[in-house]
Amino acid sequence: MNKQISYRLLLAVGLSLLGKPVQATEPATATNSNTGLPPVASVDSYGLTNQQKQEHEAGLQWFRDAKFGVFIHFGLYSVPAGEWQGNKGYAEWFQIETRMPGADYAKFAQQFNPTNFNAKEWVKNIKNAGIKYMVITTKHHDGFAMYDTKLEDYNVVQSTPWAHDPLKDLADACKDSGVQLCFYYSLPDWHSADFPPALSQRKFHGNPNPNADLEKYVTYMKGQVHEILTQYGPIGALWFDDGGAFEGLDGAQRAKLIHAKEIIDEVHELQPQCVIDDRLGIPADYATPEGRIPAGHPSKLFEACMSLNDHWGYNKNDHNWKSPKTITQDIATCASKGGNFILGIGAVADGTFPPTEATPILDVVGQWLSVNGESIYGTTASPFKTQLPWGWVTQKEGKLYLHVFAWPQDNQLLVPIQNEVRQAYLLVDPNHTALIVTPSDHGATISLPAQTPDPMDTVIVLQINDPSNVVTVNPNLAEGKPVEVSKMVQPRRRNANVTVK
Ligand code: FHN
């Protein structure tokens, strides 16, 4: 490749990244080298009263059990729907990427009239997809409040012809629905004149003010957090987002600047059950790996977030949807690692959610979960701290759930455990017809049907003796150390889909 061509290639790659959403900005706190995740806090470190502690632990348990959420970005950026002056790559970062001054961006508020918004429909669609909680943007980086704030006119009730608070409707629709309402809140703010441009992403601000007063902004932010925690009933989780702002500061420095500890204390005071993500700069309840599933087997609570196409906010030209297979496998993989999976989908400016193209994908995911949900919700991490040649494992109440992504060509599935297997059956089989299990030194080999019933993820239920003590054939499997696959697979029965040594 000559120099000119390689430069062009680099330029093309660089330019294509410019229009892309920031998918991989994670908190600036020290990370664990194995999983790449920052630390989470122990409940005891919060200084809660006994009552608050109990409620917080119940909230954590709800979050752990939920496993699958949806991450909804809905705001003024939904109006241009990702397209502006010939560029089709925008979404919720519209304002910063077009470098649009606040007065111009604010004009989108006059066009924001989502008359098709129907909170009950949203919740019904979310529920049908097997999703247990929704995290919705109360205020994204553009600073526009998508709720009825009394602290700023720049909000959906006072600045749009719609003059309506969607969070109020969503809170009502979520009540007793089985879908838990959770809120996203952006720490940086491109609208508030008190948020210093120097701390903003790319130093951008829609209303730059040399006299910005961060202390005043923090007071404002705390006021808004107080509002969202007192106006909409119980909130499952608060998803604070630094969004890649505060460049050059480490987590502790950011936390100090924004009074993170006081914000966390306020949340505990008002809603002790509410869990908090890790982006305030100091450890809280769960880590938020973005655009990726953490490596290894984290021993901490996490929620991997990924968008269903290539944008968080709605982009009418983005048709690069992930398949139901990718989504179901991501959910199962996260569950196997003891974490949650949250799927990002932008709401359409007319109020439609999900966008029409996302509906069939969610339908298939929902159908899979309606049959296989037992192997996801309320499960704990796999006893094997690594991926097995054919897939991943979750467990609950004496059962191992084998998520088979790669069906063995010889139909023999080796599970490297020494525990006695009492029963094995396909979760999809309502009769629980017993599968033949042959124990050996290598583990338990299950004879499977010739064809996979579900190429996305077929779940096999294994009822075992002494489930609280799963004994793996190779101790490295339990410790997450590298394992030579050939030691687990019987030589004559190798799974041709995996590479064995
Ligand atoms: O900058 C934001 C982005 O727009 C989006 O909201 C994601 C969702 O996790 N968070 C930030 C990037 O980390």
Residues whose N, C-alpha, C, O or C-beta is under 5 A from the ligand:
A	BS01	FHN	V22 T25 E92 D241 G243 E290 C305 W312
